[in-house]
Amino acid sequence: MRGCGKKGGGSGEEIARTGCMGRLYFSAVTRRTTSSTRGDERVLDLVHGTERVPATLLLPSGQPTSPAVLLLHGFSSSKERMVQSVGRALQQRGVASLALDLPFHGERDGTRDALPYRNPIALVAAWRSAVREARAAIEWLGAQPEIDGARLGLLGYSLGGFLGLMTASEERRVQVITLAAAGDLPDTTPYLSLVRRAVDPLRAVRALSGRPLLLVNGRRDTTTRPAQAERLFAHAKEPKELRWYEGGHWPPPPVIEDAAVWTAERLRAWAGRRQAG
């Protein structure tokens, strides 16, 4: 599936609803909007068929259009944690963001007991569904009138980092990728050979060739171990950067701020590169 840009004569809502080349698509139902000096916060549901995906869109103030980043949270977390940490940091730097509740998480955790931990085939199917949702969210985000659809990034933490990597490898409109506490599959992954055939971070990271990649990892992380991060980084192509922090799985606030700065700068650099071309 290939990305599609905005076409003249159609509104963002029309583009979001029609999609392109038969792709999955989202429409949106806004629940509430809160405005402040920082910009707008819209709590909404992304609707895809019968599925409703709770999401939060942050828009910076004072800009007709903004670059934007899709935010994907970690296991047992929710969109709110991403919004209140890196989402706010990006908003302060003129970058919009869209944070989702992943399947079985946040407002969707009523079905968490149904997560098929012990069924590898069903687990892979659920994973592929999450990737499809993330790709459809990128499509929807890029079609919004407040967003510069040519400047889109993705930032994922932990589980969201693995998901974000797979999404970006398939979605070429994602131009900048930031992954925190993510890496290759652990050696102890059950059914590792089966899982790697369906979900291989090493294969996915090679597909990012030419797009800026930042890995942010903790030297004392016992969930995503340093060796996993190093293995993923070794397989990535330039441009790439690996930054370590002295800590565990969740990055401290200064590291989150640094990741937001790096992401915003690379999105701005991409705009300059596009204008020069």
Phi and psi in degrees as a GROMACS rama.xvg file:
@    title "Ramachandran Plot"
@    xaxis  label "Phi"
@    yaxis  label "Psi"
@TYPE xy
-103.751  154.953  ARG-2
-75.138  163.286  GLY-3
-138.047  144.477  CYS-4
-90.6806  179.481  GLY-5
-73.2465  141.909  LYS-6
-110.827  144.749  LYS-7
-62.8868  148.641  GLY-8
86.932  0.686615  GLY-9
-126.57  140.985  GLY-10
-77.8346  165.405  SER-11
-59.4985  -38.6175  GLY-12
-64.4402  -41.3107  GLU-13
-63.0157  -42.9621  GLU-14
-64.9921  -41.6486  ILE-15
-62.5025  -34.5338  ALA-16
-79.0899  -36.7383  ARG-17
-81.8371  -27.1661  THR-18
65.0909  -157.465  GLY-19
-152.444  141.703  CYS-20
52.6993  36.381  MET-21
75.5174  15.662  GLY-22
-70.378  159.937  ARG-23
-64.1322  152.127  LEU-24
-141.931  162.23  TYR-25
-120.439  145.938  PHE-26
-113.514  171.344  SER-27
-131.254  143.866  ALA-28
-120.946  114.358  VAL-29
-81.874  127.094  THR-30
-87.4552  -43.522  ARG-31
-160.904  155.306  ARG-32
-128.001  132.14  THR-33
-120.541  128.867  THR-34
-111.073  144.374  SER-35
-148.834  -177.318  SER-36
-64.6994  -22.8755  THR-37
-77.3321  -25.7301  ARG-38
139.275  -156.622  GLY-39
-105.654  148.114  ASP-40
-123.27  119.425  GLU-41
-114.311  120.79  ARG-42
-94.9896  124.273  VAL-43
-146.358  171.552  LEU-44
-115.933  127.643  ASP-45
-88.3905  128.319  LEU-46
-112.409  125.132  VAL-47
-133.585  102.851  HIS-48
63.0053  -124.599  GLY-49
-92.4145  -4.2429  THR-50
-88.2709  135.18  GLU-51
-117.744  122.71  ARG-52
-109.591  109.562  VAL-53
-64.0903  139.349  PRO-54
-151.519  160.807  ALA-55
-130.612  127.73  THR-56
-108.2  122.939  LEU-57
-105.163  129.583  LEU-58
-121.038  130.574  LEU-59
-73.721  155.55  PRO-60
-84.0558  157.315  SER-61
74.7609  18.7083  GLY-62
-132.669  130.16  GLN-63
-65.0964  -40.638  PRO-64
-139.108  152.518  THR-65
-135.413  151.013  SER-66
-64.7229  162.229  PRO-67
-146.15  154.777  ALA-68
-132.301  133.585  VAL-69
-84.2325  128.713  LEU-70
-108.375  127.399  LEU-71
-123.409  122.338  LEU-72
-84.3248  177.099  HIS-73
-92.5267  179.451  GLY-74
-63.9629  137.272  PHE-75
65.7455  13.984  SER-76
-107.448  -159.483  SER-77
-158.039  171.445  SER-78
-60.965  -32.6616  LYS-79
-59.5456  -37.5685  GLU-80
-66.0612  -37.2906  ARG-81
-70.3083  -40.0048  MET-82
-60.5982  -48.6727  VAL-83
-79.0456  -8.16207  GLN-84
-108.485  -88.362  SER-85
-73.4609  -29.2478  VAL-86
-60.6938  -45.5061  GLY-87
-66.5105  -38.1912  ARG-88
-63.3049  -39.9418  ALA-89
-68.3509  -41.6156  LEU-90
-58.1899  -40.9639  GLN-91
-64.6877  -19.5284  GLN-92
-105.943  18.8998  ARG-93
79.2643  21.72  GLY-94
-118.641  127.397  VAL-95
-77.4576  164.281  ALA-96
-150.183  153.51  SER-97
-127.678  117.533  LEU-98
-109.094  134.78  ALA-99
-111.042  152.172  LEU-100
-86.6063  118.554  ASP-101
-72.0252  162.299  LEU-102
-52.3756  137.881  PRO-103
71.219  14.5344  PHE-104
-132.57  160.727  HIS-105
57.046  -130  GLY-106
-69.504  -7.58862  GLU-107
-102.729  13.5539  ARG-108
-80.2191  0.734047  ASP-109
-63.5101  -19.3948  GLY-110
-107.875  15.3463  THR-111
-60.7887  -33.4669  ARG-112
-64.173  -19.1027  ASP-113
-84.1427  -3.49759  ALA-114
-60.275  122.118  LEU-115
-82.6771  69.1278  PRO-116
-56.776  -39.6579  TYR-117
-95.3689  3.49176  ARG-118
-119.312  96.5451  ASN-119
-61.6349  -35.0909  PRO-120
-67.894  -45.0886  ILE-121
-66.3294  -34.8817  ALA-122
-65.2544  -41.7743  LEU-123
-63.8129  -39.328  VAL-124
-63.0422  -40.977  ALA-125
-64.7924  -38.7236  ALA-126
-62.626  -45.7921  TRP-127
-62.9323  -35.197  ARG-128
-63.4742  -40.7385  SER-129
-64.4204  -38.1173  ALA-130
-64.3936  -42.0209  VAL-131
-61.2797  -40.8228  ARG-132
-62.9331  -43.9141  GLU-133
-64.1093  -40.5956  ALA-134
-65.0174  -41.4336  ARG-135
-65.3262  -33.462  ALA-136
-67.0229  -39.5036  ALA-137
-60.7064  -44.5972  ILE-138
-59.5296  -47.4412  GLU-139
-62.3249  -45.2168  TRP-140
-59.9485  -46.2653  LEU-141
-67.2473  -17.3349  GLY-142
-90.3214  -6.63553  ALA-143
-75.4361  141.902  GLN-144
-63.7967  -22.8968  PRO-145
-84.7864  -3.84686  GLU-146
-113.471  137.753  ILE-147
-81.9869  101.598  ASP-148
-67.6048  -9.50415  GLY-149
-91.2768  -2.36029  ALA-150
-127.932  79.6584  ARG-151
-119.146  138.7  LEU-152
-127.591  175.377  GLY-153
-140.751  133.051  LEU-154
-130.473  120.667  LEU-155
-126.066  144.936  GLY-156
-117.119  128.06  TYR-157
56.154  -117.132  SER-158
-54.2567  -41.5683  LEU-159
-64.9178  -25.7035  GLY-160
-70.2803  -43.4639  GLY-161
-61.6356  -46.6397  PHE-162
-63.1429  -41.8505  LEU-163
-63.8767  -38.088  GLY-164
-62.5558  -46.4651  LEU-165
-64.4278  -38.8331  MET-166
-63.8851  -49.1072  THR-167
-64.9196  -31.4245  ALA-168
-65.8329  -26.2896  SER-169
-99.9264  -17.8507  GLU-170
-114.732  98.4514  GLU-171
-70.2064  -17.912  ARG-172
-71.4362  -14.2199  ARG-173
-75.1568  115.075  VAL-174
-99.6582  -22.5864  GLN-175
-134.996  132.689  VAL-176
-126.858  125.265  ILE-177
-123.45  123.406  THR-178
-123.401  125.442  LEU-179
-113.285  134.885  ALA-180
54.7359  38.0016  ALA-181
-122.006  164.173  ALA-182
-175.65  -160.025  GLY-183
-74.1917  168.335  ASP-184
-60.3979  141.581  LEU-185
-67.4879  149.94  PRO-186
-63.3294  -20.7063  ASP-187
-90.8476  8.73317  THR-188
-58.6173  125.621  THR-189
-60.8276  140.527  PRO-190
54.9145  43.9904  TYR-191
-54.2643  -45.795  LEU-192
-64.1741  -38.7563  SER-193
-67.1208  -45.29  LEU-194
-62.7358  -42.3494  VAL-195
-67.0943  -28.4811  ARG-196
-66.0351  -32.0513  ARG-197
-94.5366  -36.478  ALA-198
-135.979  95.7616  VAL-199
-117.657  102.036  ASP-200
-59.0886  -33.3548  PRO-201
-67.1461  -41.2496  LEU-202
-67.618  -40.7158  ARG-203
-65.4233  -41.0724  ALA-204
-67.6882  -29.6057  VAL-205
-67.141  -25.8616  ARG-206
-76.0266  -6.34592  ALA-207
-84.897  4.47361  LEU-208
-43.4487  125.938  SER-209
93.5316  -11.7733  GLY-210
-106.03  134.858  ARG-211
-59.9303  133.781  PRO-212
-127.978  129.27  LEU-213
-119.243  127.283  LEU-214
-107.764  131.725  LEU-215
-123.871  117.616  VAL-216
-139.95  151.889  ASN-217
-91.8448  135.245  GLY-218
-67.8634  -20.4289  ARG-219
-113.863  23.6344  ARG-220
-74.5558  122.036  ASP-221
-100.765  -0.554249  THR-222
-93.3846  -58.0374  THR-223
-107  100.191  THR-224
-74.2929  153.043  ARG-225
-50.8307  -37.142  PRO-226
-62.7639  -33.9982  ALA-227
-66.2806  -42.9309  GLN-228
-64.7855  -42.9556  ALA-229
-64.1266  -37.8058  GLU-230
-66.4373  -42.0627  ARG-231
-64.7909  -43.7581  LEU-232
-62.9347  -39.494  PHE-233
-63.0121  -31.3563  ALA-234
-86.0798  -12.9536  HIS-235
-77.3326  151.93  ALA-236
-97.9018  162.706  LYS-237
-68.9869  153.137  GLU-238
-81.2526  136.456  PRO-239
-149.625  156.526  LYS-240
-150.748  138.553  GLU-241
-119.908  120.621  LEU-242
-116.37  131.24  ARG-243
-101.9  146.291  TRP-244
-125.894  154.14  TYR-245
-85.9407  90.9355  GLU-246
178.373  -168.248  GLY-247
-98.1833  -132.744  GLY-248
-78.6093  -38.4308  HIS-249
-94.2914  124.902  TRP-250
-66.8442  142.739  PRO-251
-70.3487  160.971  PRO-252
-51.2467  -43.4537  PRO-253
-62.2411  -32.3129  PRO-254
-70.305  -39.3807  VAL-255
-62.3682  -42.5937  ILE-256
-61.5833  -44.6306  GLU-257
-61.0882  -40.8552  ASP-258
-64.3509  -37.7874  ALA-259
-65.6212  -41.8174  ALA-260
-61.7928  -47.7544  VAL-261
-58.5654  -45.5079  TRP-262
-63.314  -46.3431  THR-263
-63.0224  -41.2379  ALA-264
-65.1087  -40.8049  GLU-265
-68.6334  -35.1666  ARG-266
-67.1291  -38.265  LEU-267
-67.1943  -40.2707  ARG-268
-62.6785  -37.1717  ALA-269
-64.1633  -36.1981  TRP-270
-64.6776  -41.4877  ALA-271
-64.8562  -38.9962  GLY-272
-63.8493  -39.2061  ARG-273
-66.7946  -41.7737  ARG-274
-66.3128  -37.3989  GLN-275
-66.5285  -31.9882  ALA-276
